[in-house]
Amino acid sequence: MAPLGVPTDDAVYVERLTVRPIWWAVAVTIAVLGAGELAAGFDWRIGLLALALAAGPTLTVLAVLSRLTVRIDGAGIHAGGRTMTYDEMESVEALDQRRTKAQAGPAADPAAYMVFRGYIRESVLVRPLDPRPVPYWLVSTRQPAQIVATVERAARAAFSAR
């Protein structure tokens, strides 16, 4: 079942890269404690204002970070507002935590297209047939093996339907 707000008309795989609930709890706790520090000794209305000023931006950032979706359908893989079709793909490779960290850091190519979230430890590396404009895509995912299998299956289905 796809998350709310994610189109699923012909989607084979949809993953929403949400921020984990523990991060929400920690952020809200820090915002409440910070607001309490700022409002200590003032009227309760100042406390509410401090809470709104501390919690508003915090919750907005977490909500924006949780909007990113990775989608695989008959057209290709969609991530970060871009699409790579099966005709453009050379390979898709699952990366573990160590290789993801290296590929996003010291081994990264500045021209690469990265749909990367630091709070997600694994990723897939999608290599295009023509590496000139973009040498690869690095896409964060919690299910890299499932994405590789889904892309391979969907690409076979797309090519056999022609």
N, C-alpha and C positions, 0 to 999 in steps of 0.2 A: 504494500500500500504506500502510495506516495504522500509526502507531507503536504499540508495545505498550501495552496498557491503555486504548486508546481504542475505545469501542464503534463499530462500523461497520455495524450491522444494515441501515439504509437510508440511510446517509450518502452524500451526493453529493460532499462535499468535507470533508476533515479536515486541519487544520494544527496541529501542535504547536509552540508558541512557545518553543523551546529556547534556552538560552544557548549561544552559539557555542563550539566547542572551544578556541579560543585563550584565551577567558576562563577556562575550566577550567584550562588549562595555566599561565596567569599566576597565578591564585589559589592553585593547589597549590604553585607555585614560591615565592610570597611566604610561604605558610604554612610550608614546609620551611625557608626561610631564617630566618624569625622564630623558629621552634622551635630552630634551630641557635644563634641569638644568645642565646635564653633559657637554653639548656642548656650553653653553653660553659663548660668547666672542671668540669662535674659528671659524675657517674656516667652510664653509658649508659641506665640505667632512667629517670633524670630526663629525658634526651633524648627517650625514647619518650613519656613523659608530656607533655612540652612539645609534641611533635609531635601527639599526640592532642588536646590542648587547643587547638592552633592550627588543625589541619586539620578537626576535627569540625564546628565551627560554619560554617566556610567552605564545606565540601562540602554541608552541610545547606541553607544559603541558596541555593547554586547549583542544587541539586536541586529545591527548592521553586519557584524562579523558572522552572524548565524544565517544570513540570507543566501549565501553562495550555494549553488547547486551544480552537481555533475550529472549529466544526462546522456544516455546512449539510446539512440533510436535508429530507424532505417536510414537516416541521412549521415550519421556519424557520431562523433563524440562532441558534446557541447559543454564548455566550461568557461566561466568568467565572461560570458557574452560573446564568445567566439565559437566557431564550429570547424572541426577538421573532418572532412568526409573520408570514407573508406578508400576512395581513389587517391587521396593525398597521403595516406598513411603507409609507412614502411613497416613499422613494428610497434608493439606495445609491450612494455616490460614492467613487472612489479618490482618495486624497490622496498627493502626493509628499512628499519629505522636508521641504521648506520649509513646506508647508501643514500637515503633521502637527505640526511643531514649533510653529507658530503656534496651531493648534487645541488643542494640549495645554497651551499656556502662556498668552500674553497674550490670545488670542481665546477662551479656554475659558469655558464656562458652568459655574458651580459645581453646577448641578443635573444636568449631563450624567452619563451612565453611561460610565465609561472603563475599558476593558480594555486598558490601555496598558503597554507595556514599552519603556523608554527605549533599550534595546539593539537595538530593531527600528525602522528608520528610516521606514517607510511605514505607512499605515493605511487603513481605510475609515471613512467617515462614514455611519451609518445613521440616517435621519430617520424618526420615527414619524408616523403620521397625526395623532395627538393629542399635541402637544408640551407639554401641561401637566405631567404628572408628570415626564417626562424629555424634554428638548428634542432630544437626539440621543445616539447611541452612537458612541464613538470606539474602534475595535478595531484594535489593532496587527496587522500581517500582513506577510509577506515577498512575498506575491503579491496585491496589491490589485486589479489588473485581472482576475485569474482569479476572485477572490471576487465581484466585481461581475457578471461574466458568469455565474457559477454561480448566484448568487441570482436573477438575471433568468430564467435557464432553468428553475430549480426552481420559481420562482413561477408562471411560465406553465404548467408541468406540473401544479402543484397546483390552479390555477384551472380548467384544462381538464378535470381529472379529476372535477370537481363536477357 
